[in-house]
Amino acid sequence: MAVVTELFRSEDNGTLSFGDYTLAQKAKKGDIQFEGDIYKIKTFKTMTKLDKNGQLIFESVPGSAVHNFVATTDGVAFEIESSSDVQVTLEVEAGQEYKVFIDNTNVGMMKANLGGKLTLSVELSEGTAAAVRVKKQ
């Protein structure tokens, strides 16, 4: 995998790819239309953030490159890469429990807060990626 040099890209399979953690300066792109929604991306080495219709749906600290991101009523799935371990915040259903898988390993159950945010950590080393799946229970 590689960074998304155009910052935001829709894939042929209906998923999204976004983010460039190699940037020293913040880059952003807004008013991106995809399947009837408006997206905005901000990304650089310390943070990657994706908003959908004015609401945060993904944030990583430090920055990351995300591939094949898809969010459904049942959960969220994506592949992520970064220069180091990342903390990811996702927008999901408030108060709902989710089973979290990283590289097909069940890492346990997590409950979204009352604001609908779920925060998890993904261990990465330079040049590696991980597949993340968060499935509603």
Secondary structure as GFF3:
##gff-version 3
##sequence-region A 1 137
A	DSSP	beta_strand	8	10	.	.	.	ID=ss1
A	DSSP	beta_strand	16	18	.	.	.	ID=ss2
A	DSSP	beta_strand	27	34	.	.	.	ID=ss3
A	DSSP	beta_strand	37	44	.	.	.	ID=ss4
A	DSSP	beta_strand	47	52	.	.	.	ID=ss5
A	DSSP	beta_strand	55	61	.	.	.	ID=ss6
A	DSSP	beta_strand	65	72	.	.	.	ID=ss7
A	DSSP	beta_strand	75	81	.	.	.	ID=ss8
A	DSSP	beta_strand	86	91	.	.	.	ID=ss9
A	DSSP	beta_strand	97	102	.	.	.	ID=ss10
A	DSSP	beta_strand	105	111	.	.	.	ID=ss11
A	DSSP	beta_strand	117	122	.	.	.	ID=ss12
A	DSSP	beta_strand	129	136	.	.	.	ID=ss13
###
